[in-house]
């Protein structure tokens, strides 16, 4: 069965897209731990990051780099944190999150609930920095 990310990649489910190329898609997390939380997902469906095709794995950070820099320019933070957990969706993905401390990457915290308007504003603000 296709993951929710595969359905997003195939256009069956809408997303707040940040970037896309032939190998990856990046979009806002709809249950973010911080404003500006972006998911970067390979289009190749694979459950675990270290099972991803080596060619795709080697290009993943290169694709994510300008997005991370845009997040740092857009949100008040010390840096853009990166986390790979992958327990919620069986499709490898990385989280890019604006952080000021390591605790800001605590995924056990209550998630934010943002309106459609807030999500669109965050999306457009990040896109302006790309």
C-alpha positions as CSV (number, residue, x, y, z in Angstrom):
1,X,0.0,0.0,0.0
2,X,1.3,3.5,-0.9
3,X,2.3,5.7,2.0
4,X,0.7,9.1,2.5
5,X,3.9,10.6,1.2
6,X,3.6,8.6,-2.1
7,X,0.0,9.9,-2.4
8,X,1.4,13.5,-1.9
9,X,4.1,12.9,-4.5
10,X,1.5,11.5,-7.0
11,X,-0.7,14.5,-6.4
12,X,-3.5,12.5,-4.8
13,X,-3.3,14.5,-1.6
14,X,-2.5,18.3,-1.6
15,X,0.5,19.8,0.3
16,X,2.1,23.1,1.0
17,X,5.0,22.5,-1.4
18,X,8.3,24.1,-0.9
19,X,10.5,22.5,-3.6
20,X,10.5,19.5,-5.9
21,X,12.7,17.9,-8.5
22,X,12.9,14.5,-10.2
23,X,14.1,12.7,-7.0
24,X,12.6,14.7,-4.0
25,X,9.7,16.8,-2.8
26,X,9.7,19.1,0.2
27,X,6.6,20.4,1.9
28,X,5.4,21.8,5.2
29,X,4.6,19.3,7.9
30,X,0.9,19.7,8.7
31,X,1.5,18.8,12.3
32,X,4.6,20.8,12.9
33,X,6.7,21.0,16.1
34,X,7.6,24.6,15.1
35,X,6.6,27.2,12.4
36,X,8.7,26.4,9.3
37,X,8.9,22.7,9.9
38,X,9.5,21.1,6.5
39,X,9.6,17.5,5.4
40,X,12.0,16.4,2.7
41,X,11.0,13.2,1.1
42,X,12.6,11.1,-1.6
43,X,10.1,10.1,-4.4
44,X,11.5,6.5,-4.2
45,X,9.3,4.8,-1.7
46,X,11.5,3.2,1.0
47,X,10.7,2.7,4.7
48,X,14.2,3.3,6.2
49,X,16.7,6.0,5.4
50,X,19.6,3.6,5.1
51,X,17.7,1.4,2.7
52,X,17.3,4.2,0.3
53,X,19.2,3.8,-3.0
54,X,22.8,5.2,-2.5
55,X,22.5,7.6,-5.5
56,X,19.4,9.1,-4.0
57,X,20.8,9.1,-0.5
58,X,23.9,11.0,-1.6
59,X,21.8,13.7,-3.3
60,X,19.3,14.2,-0.4
61,X,21.3,16.7,1.6
62,X,22.2,18.7,-1.5
63,X,18.5,19.1,-2.3
64,X,17.7,20.0,1.4
65,X,20.5,22.6,1.8
66,X,18.9,25.6,0.1
67,X,15.6,24.8,2.0
68,X,17.4,24.8,5.3
69,X,19.1,28.1,4.5
70,X,15.7,29.6,3.6
71,X,14.3,28.4,6.9
72,X,17.2,30.0,8.8
73,X,16.5,33.3,7.0
74,X,12.8,33.1,7.5
75,X,12.4,32.2,11.2
76,X,14.2,33.5,14.3
77,X,16.5,30.6,15.1
78,X,20.2,29.7,15.7
79,X,20.1,27.1,13.0
80,X,18.0,24.7,11.0
81,X,17.9,21.4,12.8
82,X,17.7,18.1,10.9
83,X,16.1,14.9,12.3
84,X,15.3,11.5,10.8
85,X,13.0,9.5,12.8
86,X,10.6,7.8,10.4
87,X,8.3,6.0,12.8
88,X,5.1,7.8,11.9
89,X,5.1,7.2,8.1
90,X,6.8,4.1,6.5
91,X,8.5,6.2,3.9
92,X,12.0,7.6,4.6
93,X,11.9,11.4,5.2
94,X,13.9,14.1,7.0
95,X,12.6,16.9,9.1
96,X,14.0,20.4,8.8
97,X,13.1,22.5,11.8
98,X,14.2,26.0,12.9
99,X,15.8,25.5,16.4
100,X,17.5,27.4,19.2
101,X,18.3,24.4,21.3
102,X,18.5,20.6,21.0
103,X,15.2,20.4,22.9
104,X,13.4,22.1,20.0
105,X,13.7,18.8,18.1
106,X,11.7,17.0,20.8
107,X,9.0,15.2,18.8
108,X,7.1,14.1,21.9
109,X,5.9,17.6,22.4
110,X,2.4,18.7,21.5
111,X,2.3,19.6,17.8
112,X,1.1,23.0,16.6
113,X,-2.3,23.5,15.1
114,X,-2.1,26.1,12.3
115,X,-4.8,27.5,10.0
116,X,-4.7,27.2,6.3
117,X,-3.9,30.9,6.1
118,X,-1.0,30.4,8.5
119,X,0.4,27.5,6.5
120,X,0.1,29.5,3.2
121,X,1.9,32.4,4.9
122,X,4.7,30.2,6.1
123,X,5.0,28.5,2.7
124,X,5.2,31.8,0.8
125,X,7.7,33.3,3.3
126,X,10.0,30.3,2.8
127,X,9.6,30.4,-1.0
128,X,10.6,34.0,-1.0
129,X,14.0,33.0,0.4
130,X,14.7,30.2,-2.0
